[in-house]
Amino acid sequence: MSISLYKQMMKTNMKTFLGFGIGSAIYVSLMTSLFPMLEDNIKEIDEMIAIFPDALLRALGLESMGTYGQYIAAEYYGLFYLFILGVFTVMISIHLIARLVDQGSMAYLLSTRVSRSKIVRTQILVLVSGLFMIHLLTFIAGFIAAEFVIDTDSSIAFGEFFQINFVGFLLFYAIGGYSLLISALFDDEKNAFALAGGITFIFYGIDMVGKIVPDIDWVRNLSLFSLYEPGKIASGDANLWLSSLVFLGIGIIGYTVAIFMFRKRNLPL
C-alpha cells in the first residue's frame, strides 16, 4: 500500500464519503424520530399492512413493523439504503481505477515508481474506508437518535441494529469487489460504470422479481441481495454467518483478481 496515495485519494474523495455518510445518517435519524408516533398505533398499522398483497409486502420488507429494528429495516435498509449505497459503491469503484486510466492520471502514478499492485491495493483500502465511514456515521446517528426519542421499554436493540449495518457493509464490500475488478479491466470509465452498474441493477431486479412472484422465487438465489434481509435480521431469523461469509468471500476474490489482472494487462499510457 502507498501511504501518500491513500492520503491523496482520501482527501480527493472525502467530500463524497461525507456527503453520502451524513445524508444516510440524517435520514436514519429522521426516520427514528418518527417511530414513537407510529409505535402508539402499531397494532392499527400492522392491520393496515395486512391488507396489502403478500408479494408487495415481501418486496418492500413490510411484513411487520412491531419493533424498531423491523421498522427501520422497512423504512430505510430494505429499499432506499440499497439504492443509495449501490450507486456509491459502483461510482467510487470506477473512479478509483478506470477513471484514472481514462483521464491519463494512471500514467502519472506509475511514473512515480509505485507498482500496479500497490496502486490497486491502496484503492481497495480507499473504497473500504469510504464504506466503513458511511456505515459508521449511519449506525452512530441511528443509535443516538433512538436513545433520545425512544423510551426505555422499546429501546433500540443494539445487537440487531449493529448486525443490520454490519451485514450491509459486507454486502457492499462484495459489490465493490466485482465493481473494482471491472474498473481494473476497462480503459473507458463510461463502459466500466455501465457494466458494473448494470450487473448490480440486474442483481437487484432479480431479487425483487423473486419476491413479487412466489412461483419463481428460486431466481433470488442468483442475486447477492437475497442474502441481505434486514427485516429478518431484526427479528432474529436471518442466517448471518452464511450471508457474511458469502459476501466476504466474493469481495476477497474480486479484489484479489483485480490486483492480478491490473498487474498483467496492457494499459494505454
Buried (B, 14 or more C-beta within 10 A) or exposed (E): BBEEBBEBBBEEBEEBBBEBBBBBBBBBBEBBBEBBEBBEEBEEBBEEBEEEEEEEBBBBBBBBBBBBBBBBBBBBBBBEBBEBBBEBBBBBBBBBBBBBBBEEEBEEBBEEEBEBEBBBBBBBBBBBBBBBBBBBBBBBBBBBBBEEBBEEEBEBBEEBBEBBBBBBBBBBBBBBBBBBBBBBBBBEBEBBBBBBBEBBEEBBEBBBBBBBEEEEBEBBEEBBBBBBBBBBBBBEEBEBEEBBEBBBEBBEBBBBBBBBBBBEEEEEE
